[in-house]
Amino acid sequence: MNLDLDVLAIAGVLAQHMGQLHAYEHLIVYALAFGPFIVLGIVVWFVRRRDLAEEAAEAAAAEPDDSVSSTHPRAT
């Protein structure tokens, strides 16, 4: 238990020693913290969109073509 308190004390002293972060350092910290999740979300969005387009194309190819041809009209 004493070791945990020592680690916390050292972390507190180091944080105070380093001082306040500059604006660009805040930006770097936020980019490192949240950037991978944003990139993952974008990748998931693009892959999902591609998969939905492929499913729609497969469904359209599987449907029979009921359109009337101009050379062979349907008999009424």
N, C-alpha and C positions, 0 to 999 in steps of 0.2 A: 504494500500500500504506500509506503514511503517513496518508492521509486516512481510511482505515478505522480505524486505531488512534485517531485523533483523535475520530472519531464515537463509538467505544466508550468512550473516556475521558470525553467529555461526557455520554454516557448514564449512566455510572456515577456521575459527580458529581451529576447531576440526581436520580438515584434516591436517593442518600444525603441530598441536600438536602431532599427531600420528606419523609423520615422514614418511620416505620412507619404503616401504614394502620389506621384504627379498624375496629371490627367491622362497622359499617354500610357502610363503604367496601369491605370485603372482600365483603360481600353484593352490593353494586352491581357490583363487578368480575366476580364469578361470574355474576350475572344477565346482564350484557352479553356475557360470554364463552360461556355455555352456553344461555342463554335462547332464542336463535333456533333452535338445534338441537332443543330440547325442543318448541317450538311446531311446528316442521316435522314432528317425529315424531308429534305429536298429530293434525295435519292429515292426514298420510299414513294414519294409523290409521283416522280417520273416513271418508275418501274410499274407502279399500279396503273398509271395512265396507259402505258404501253401494253400491259396485260389486258386491260379492258378493251383496247382497240383491237388486239388480236382475237379476243373472244367475240367481239362484234363482227369481225371479218369472217370468222369461222361460222358463226350463226347465219350470216348473210349468204355464205357459200352453200350452206346445207339446205337453205330454203329452196323449194322448187320455184322456177321462174314462171309466173302466171301472166306475164305481160303479153300483150297482143303484138304479133310481129306485123310489120307493114306489108310483107310479101305473102304471108299466109294468115289472113284474118280468120277469126273463129266463125264457125257457122252459127247462125242464130235461129 
